């Protein structure tokens, strides 16, 4: 079981990240879009802003799912089928984020407004985010094994209780 202080600290960090992401999504993206009015990227302002907003949304979805999983851990029922829903959403959010980073690179690639190294860097970041999705998928498999073992242990305890 996670200690109360650990859960409170994690929840405080999750709230701070969620509040910060809402601020960035509402205020900073508008400033970013306005800053591209007369630049070379003016014609790509809408797709860039949309990609950034959707990317932040994937982070927000992940934060909410982590909150739910922490709640399940605190209650002691994380080794249940209900946890898989949140893990699947997190995997989907990371895949979507990887695709969005790649899309940002595609949007920025044409012309000479952005250096080719930046576009290449975005490709690498996209690959890294996709790798995180795969890591979470492996962790999901570990969760599946733990749930199966928990079910088996409960069955064996029931059989032992009948024998006694």
SULHULIN-V594119 format. One record per residue. N is the residue number from 1. RES is the residue in one small letter. OMEGA is omega in degrees with one decimal (* if undefined). NEAR is the number of other ideal C-beta (glycine too) atoms within 10 Angstrom. D_CENTER is the distance of its C-alpha to the mean C-alpha in Angstrom with 1 decimal. Layout:
N_RES_OMEGA_NEAR_D_CENTER, N_RES_OMEGA_NEAR_D_CENTER
This chain:
1_x_177.6_9_23.4, 2_x_178.3_14_21.4, 3_x_-179.2_9_23.7, 4_x_-178.3_9_23.9, 5_x_178.7_8_23.5, 6_x_179.7_13_20.3, 7_x_179.3_15_18.8, 8_x_178.6_11_20.1, 9_x_179.3_12_19.0, 10_x_179.2_15_15.3, 11_x_177.1_15_15.6, 12_x_178.3_10_17.3, 13_x_179.6_12_14.7, 14_x_178.2_16_12.0, 15_x_179.3_12_14.7, 16_x_178.7_10_15.5, 17_x_179.4_15_12.1, 18_x_177.8_15_11.9, 19_x_178.2_10_15.6, 20_x_-179.8_13_15.2, 21_x_176.5_17_12.6, 22_x_177.1_12_15.1, 23_x_-179.5_11_17.9, 24_x_-177.6_16_16.5, 25_x_-175.7_18_15.8, 26_x_-173.4_11_19.3, 27_x_-172.8_10_21.5, 28_x_179.2_14_20.4, 29_x_176.8_17_19.5, 30_x_177.3_11_22.9, 31_x_177.7_10_24.5, 32_x_-179.6_14_23.0, 33_x_178.0_17_24.2, 34_x_179.9_10_27.6, 35_x_-179.9_12_27.9, 36_x_-176.4_18_27.8, 37_x_-173.8_9_30.8, 38_x_-179.9_7_33.5, 39_x_179.6_11_31.7, 40_x_-178.3_11_31.5, 41_x_-176.1_17_28.0, 42_x_179.9_13_29.4, 43_x_-179.0_12_29.5, 44_x_-176.0_19_25.8, 45_x_-176.1_16_24.8, 46_x_179.1_12_23.4, 47_x_179.8_15_21.2, 48_x_179.6_18_19.8, 49_x_179.0_16_19.2, 50_x_178.8_16_17.6, 51_x_179.7_21_15.2, 52_x_179.9_18_14.3, 53_x_179.4_15_14.0, 54_x_176.2_15_11.9, 55_x_177.2_20_9.5, 56_x_177.7_20_9.4, 57_x_177.7_16_9.0, 58_x_177.0_21_5.7, 59_x_179.5_18_4.8, 60_x_177.8_16_7.3, 61_x_178.5_18_6.4, 62_x_179.3_22_3.6, 63_x_179.5_18_6.7, 64_x_178.8_16_9.1, 65_x_177.0_20_8.3, 66_x_176.5_17_8.6, 67_x_-179.2_16_11.6, 68_x_178.7_17_13.0, 69_x_176.3_18_12.8, 70_x_176.6_17_14.5, 71_x_178.6_14_17.0, 72_x_177.6_16_17.7, 73_x_-178.5_17_18.3, 74_x_179.3_16_20.6, 75_x_178.9_10_22.5, 76_x_-179.8_10_22.8, 77_x_179.5_11_21.6, 78_x_178.3_20_18.3, 79_x_178.9_18_20.4, 80_x_-178.9_14_20.8, 81_x_179.9_9_19.8, 82_x_-179.1_12_17.9, 83_x_-177.4_21_15.1, 84_x_179.2_13_14.5, 85_x_-177.9_12_13.6, 86_x_178.8_20_10.5, 87_x_177.8_17_9.6, 88_x_178.9_14_10.4, 89_x_178.2_15_8.2, 90_x_178.5_25_5.0, 91_x_178.6_20_7.1, 92_x_179.4_16_8.0, 93_x_178.5_22_5.0, 94_x_176.7_23_5.0, 95_x_178.3_18_8.7, 96_x_178.8_17_9.0, 97_x_178.0_24_7.7, 98_x_178.6_21_10.2, 99_x_178.9_17_12.7, 100_x_177.7_21_12.6, 101_x_177.0_22_13.2, 102_x_178.7_18_15.9, 103_x_177.0_18_17.3, 104_x_176.7_23_17.6, 105_x_178.9_20_19.7, 106_x_179.9_14_21.7, 107_x_-177.2_18_22.4, 108_x_-172.4_20_23.5, 109_x_-174.8_15_25.5, 110_x_177.3_11_28.7, 111_x_-178.0_10_31.4, 112_x_-178.8_7_31.8, 113_x_-178.5_15_29.7, 114_x_-179.3_18_27.1, 115_x_179.3_10_28.1, 116_x_178.2_10_27.3, 117_x_178.2_8_25.8, 118_x_178.9_14_23.0, 119_x_177.1_16_22.3, 120_x_177.6_12_22.5, 121_x_177.2_13_20.1, 122_x_175.0_20_17.5, 123_x_177.4_15_18.2, 124_x_177.6_11_17.6, 125_x_177.4_16_14.3, 126_x_177.9_20_13.2, 127_x_178.3_12_14.6, 128_x_178.6_11_12.8, 129_x_176.7_21_9.2, 130_x_176.8_17_10.7, 131_x_176.8_12_12.2, 132_x_176.6_16_9.0, 133_x_178.6_17_8.4, 134_x_176.6_13_12.0, 135_x_177.9_12_11.9, 136_x_176.3_19_9.7, 137_x_176.3_15_12.3, 138_x_177.7_9_15.0, 139_x_176.1_13_13.9, 140_x_177.4_16_14.0, 141_x_175.8_9_17.5, 142_x_176.6_9_18.4, 143_x_178.9_18_17.5, 144_x_177.4_15_19.7, 145_x_179.6_10_22.5, 146_x_178.2_13_22.3, 147_x_179.0_16_22.5, 148_x_178.7_11_25.4, 149_x_178.4_11_27.1, 150_x_177.4_13_26.8, 151_x_179.2_13_28.4, 152_x_178.8_10_31.1, 153_x_178.3_11_31.9, 154_x_178.1_10_32.3, 155_x_-179.9_10_34.6, 156_x_176.8_10_36.6, 157_x_178.5_10_37.0, 158_x_177.5_9_38.3, 159_x_179.6_10_40.8, 160_x_179.1_9_41.9, 161_x_177.8_8_42.5, 162_x_-179.7_7_44.7, 163_x_-178.0_5_46.7, 164_x_*_5_47.3
